[in-house]
Amino acid sequence: MQVHGTAYRTIWVDAEGRLKVINQQLLPHRFAIVELASVTAVCDAIRDMTVRGAGLIGATAGYGVWLAACNAPTHSVAAFESALLEAATALRATRPTARNLAWAVERQLAAVQQVPDIAGKIACTRQTAQALADEDAAFGQRIGQHGKALIAQLAARKKPHEPVNILTHCNAGWLAFVDYGSALAPVYAAHDAGIAVHVWVDETRPRNQGASLTAWELAHHGIPHSLIVDNAGGHLMQHGMVDMVITGADRVTRQGDVANKIGTYLKALAAHDNNIPFYVALPSSTFDFTLRDGRDIPIEERDPDEVRIMTGKSLTGGGLSLPLHDEAG
């Protein structure tokens, strides 16, 4: 993804061997890069949504195991592996719904078991973390190509220069993955291929990932889009202003039940009622074949302050955080 003319991934290791990420808490007001120097810092970044999105937290967890390996005791293989298992437990506990996170940790632990010596194990965690990141970006690129064909089919039914109107919920673009994204990857691919597209961007309460992240991404890529309140989606569908819906997913069971950002279900119902195609874009790492249906998916419960406290910027450009009080307050 290009930001101010520079290509970025959402997570990378710089030339000095430091793990860097884009701080998504500060977007869209400020673009900032932070270093994660320990597995504790990685856990905090995943938990507080400095990094977020199914694919990205999986890749971040993979790098977290690498950092844990770099700081683990080296006097014995047993002590080293015990430290890795402790780190893996902490990483898994950060956010329970997205399958990609646990999948990445499990892949790291399995890879380490194939190497006998500690130095080799440390090198293995670095290589595996990089492979996880590269694969995530490649998955997004391929999702984009598959989805572009669907958008092209809809575009063929349009009048010349009339855009395909796509509604999305939450943020499943390049910020949610290492690069390209899932739900937005087809939009980027179609736009870059010269297909006219327009995106309806839900605010996505309570953390406003649509307003803060998706709209920011689309603006930087030069894609026409309109920010709408969450409950406007059904109205737009009812009036023929939406051609398709694409969302991402946090976890998908073996029978195809999808868990995604709260509010996705209502969009699916509205799309069904109005005969609008509804697509979920995801990499294979999001599937959880150990679960039969959606009732078994663990649902994360976030801090109530994410709803109770409004954040943003004041008219003068300063920071702003206002608690919402009840009548007694």
N, C-alpha and C positions, 0 to 999 in steps of 0.2 A: 504494500500500500504506500502511496506517495503522500507525504505530509510536508507542505511547504517546499516541494521539489526534491525531497529526500525520501528514499525507499526505506521503510521500516517493517520489521516483524514486531509482534507484540512482546516477544521474549527472545533474548539472544545472549551469547557469551561474547564479550568484547575481546579486543586484542590482548588485554592484560589478564584474561581469564576470569573476569568478573561477570556475574549474572545480572543482566539488566532487564527491566520491564517498563512498559508505559503505565504511569499511574492513572488508572481509569476513574479514580475518585474525583479527580480535578477537572475532568472533561465535562462540558465543552469549553469551560472558561479558561483553562490553562493546559498546555501540552507540556508534560514533565516526565523525565525518565528517572527512575530510582534503582538503586542496587539492592539485591537481596543476597546477604552474605552468610546466612545460616539457615538451617532447616526451620528454626523458630521463626525467622523472618518470613520464610516462604509460607508457613502455616498462617501467620498473621495476615499476609497479603491475600491469601485465598479467602480467609474467613471474613476480612473486612472489605472485600471486593476491590482492593487495589488492582487485582487481576480477577476476571470473572468470565463466564462463558464455558460451556462444557469442554470444548476442545482445548482451550487455553489452560484451564485449571488442571487438565490431565497432563499437558506438557510441563506446566509449572511443577506439579507434583513429581514428575520424572526428574527434573533438575533438582528438586528438593532432596531426593534420595542421593543424588550425586554429591550435594553439599554435605549431607549427613556422612557419606563415605569419606569425604575429605577431612572431616573433623572427628571421625570415629577412632577409638583406641586401636593401636596396631601391635600391641604386645602378644596378641593371640588371635587366631581366626575366630574362635568362639566369642571373644569379647567384641570383635569387630562386627560380626553378624548380629550379635545381640543388640548393639547400638543401632544397626540398620533396621531391625525389626521394631525397635522402640520408635524410631523416626517414622516408619511406615504406618504404625498405629496412629501416631499423631496426625499425619497427613490425611489418612482416611477419615478421621473424625472431623475435619474442618468443615466439609459440606457433604451431606449424605445423599443427596438426590442424584447428582450427575454421575453416571456410570463411568465416564472417561477417567475420572480421578482414580478410583480404586483399580481400574484396569491398568493404568500406567504404573501404579505402584507395584501391582502384582507382576507385571512384565519385568520391572527392574529386579525384583527379588528373585524371579526365576532365572534371569540372565546371570546374576551374581553367583548362583549355585553351580553354574557350569565352569567357574574359574577357581582353581585351587588356592592361589596365593593372594595376599592382601593387596599388593601393588596392582596385580592384574584385576582384582575386583574393583578397585577405585577407577582404573582406566575403563573397565567395562561399564560402570554406571555413567561415566561421561559419554561414552559412545552410544549407550542405549538412550540416554536423555536426548542427545542430538538426533538420533534416529526417530524418536517419538515426535520431536518438533518438526523434522523434515517430512515425515509421513503425514502429519496433521495438515501441513500446508498443501501437500500433494492431494490429499483427500478433498480439501476445499476446492482446489483447482478443477478436479474431475467432477465434483458435484456441480460446479459452475457450467461445465460443458454439457452435462446431462440436462440440467435445468434450462439452459439456453435453447435447446431444441423445443421444449414445451412452450417457452415464451414466443419463439419464432412461429409456432403453429397458430397461436392466438393473433400474432401480428399479421399473419397472412389474411385474416378475416377483417382486418381494420381498413379504413380509408387511408389513402396516402398521408403520411406524416402524423397520423393519429396514434397516440401512444397506447401501449398496453398498460393498464392500470393495475398495479400490484399492491396488495395490502400485506403488511407484515406486523408482527407483534414482538415486543422486547428487542433485544439486539442479538442477531445471529450473523453478524458480518465479520470482517477481519479482526475486529477488536475482541470477539468472542472465541477466536481461534488463533493459531500462530500466524496465519495469513489467509486471505480470500474469504473465509467464512463458510457457512452452510446456506442459510436461507437467502442471504444477499449475494452469494457467489454467482448464481444464475443471472441476477440483475446486473452485476458488473460485467459478466461475460456478454450478455445481450447488448448492453450499452456500448461496450468496446467494439462489438461487431456491427454497429451502426443501426441496431434495432431501437426504435423509439420506445422508451419506457417512462413511466411516472410511478412513484411510490407513495402510497398513503402510509404515514408513520404514526403508529399509536404512541401516545405519551408513555404508556406502560407504567402504571402506578404499582407499588408505591415509590420505587427508586428512580423512575423516569428514564430507564435505559433507552427507550425509543427517542425521547426528546433530547437527552444528553449525549447519546452515543450514536444511534443509527442516523439521526439527522446530520450529525457532525461528519460521520463517514461519507454519507451520500454527497454532502456539500463539497467535501474535499475531492471527490471523484467527478464532480460536475454533473450529477444525475438529478433531474427534476424530481422534486418531492414536496409533499405537503404534510405538515405536522397536524394531527387531529387528536381530539380527546378520545379516551379509550372507548367510550360508549357511542361514538359516531360511526364506528365500523358497520354496524347493522343497517343504519340509515343509508349509508353510501351503497351498500349491497342492494338494498331494497329499491334504490333508484337507478340501478344499472351502471353505477360508477366504479365498479370493481370487476376486473376480468379474472383475477385469480388471487388466492391467498397462499403465501409461503411462510412457514415458521420453522424454527429449529426445534431441538428436543434435548432434554437432559437425560432421559433414559427411555428405552423402548423394550417392552417385554417380548417374549418369543411368540405371543399371539398378536403382536402389533399394537398393543396399548401404548400410548405416548404420554409421557409426563413432560410438561414444558411450563414456562412462566405462567403464573396465575392470570386468568383471563383468556387463555388460549381456547379453552372449551367453549366459551360463549361465541368466539369468532367461528369456531367449527360449526356450531349449531346454526348460526346466521348464514354461513356459506351453504350449508346443506339445504336450508329452507328456501334459498334463492337460486339453487342449482348452479353454484359457483364452484369451480374446482379448488380443492384445498389440498396443499402439498406440505409434507414435512420433510425437510432436507437434513440429512445427518450422515456422519461417517459410520463405518461398521463398529468402531469402538464404543458407540453409544448403545448398541444392543446389549441387553442383559438376558442371556438365555437361561439363567438360573431361575428367573421369575416367569410365571405363567401369565399373569394379568396385572393390570394397574393397581389393584387393591394391595398388592404386595410391595409396591414401590415406596421406600421411605421418603416422607415429605419433610423438607427442611422448614423449621420454624425460626424466623428471623427476629431480631430485636424489635419490640414494639415502637421504639423511638424512630425507626425508619418511616413510620406512618405519622407518629405524633409530632416530630420535629421537621419543620420546613427548612430546606437549605437552598442557597443560591448566591446571587450577588446583588448588592444594593445598587441603586441608580447611580451612585458616585463611583462604583467599581469595587467597593470593598466587599469583604466576606459578610455573609448574613446567615444566621441560624436562629430561627424563632420557634419556641415550643408552642404547641396548641393547647390551650387550657379549656377545661369545661366551665360551666357557669359559676361553679363554686370557686374556681381559680381566679 
